[in-house]
Amino acid sequence: MNNVESKGVTFFRYIFWLLFAAMTTFLREAAVSKSGLNIFLAIFFAIFGITTSRIMSHRYGREQIILKESRIYFRDTVAQKFGLIIIMAILIGVTRIGVTYLQLKGVLPKFNNDYYASSDQKVLIFNMLANIFIISFQQMMVSQVFLYNYFWRRNTTSNYVSGMVMSGIVLAVISLTTTYQEFILYFLLGIVYTIIYRKTKDFKVTLLLIIFSNIMGTLIV
């Protein structure tokens, strides 16, 4: 089985990916407040997010060559795994809607995100675009693609389970969760994303479902 690099190098490289993704999320949250959108920080977020995403994308292409991964076609994945994709999409929707329902009923506290409380329409648009074009991609690359390329390539049950748990933890960390309720939500979503990625081995399908999840999160959670 091919490795990307030595274990020490891949570990430190992965730390950089974690920092990139966490910083991107931090800038997105810093750009908004209850009073509205900070245009300067929004522009800085876009520049930083696009630049780091391009670096990740370039590195992913390089690693596919190193690992000698066969090309996977999106249409073939959809045709072969359509049932699984639909089930995972429903599971994501149920999770998102379920959390919102529990919040409305007072069972769970509402998340303390300024952009939920802002009346500025630009905040919603900014978060929607940020989640679709930058945050979703970086979440997938850091909590799925790089994580598995570096640490959990062996197809064993223990690797599958431990990798799934770690993916959930990584997603919660880079999403900068501040409460245990948020942590649990992103941890569960990370597990769902892992199932999608491991079963389809297609990052495009995984990315589309993460985008779907983040759109729902922007609108209702």
Secondary structure, 3 states (H helix, E strand, C coil): CCCCCCHHHHHHHHHHHHHHHHHHHHHHHHCEECCEECHHHHHHHHHHHHHHHHHHHHHHHHHHHHHCCCCCCHHHHHHHCHHHHHHHHHHHHHHHHHHHHHHHCCCCCCCCCHHHHCCCHHHHHHHHHHHHHHHHHHHHHHHHHHHHHHHCCCCCHHHHHHHHHHHHHHHHHHCCCCCHHHHHHHHHHHHHHHHHHHHHCCHHHHHHHHHHHHHHHHHHC
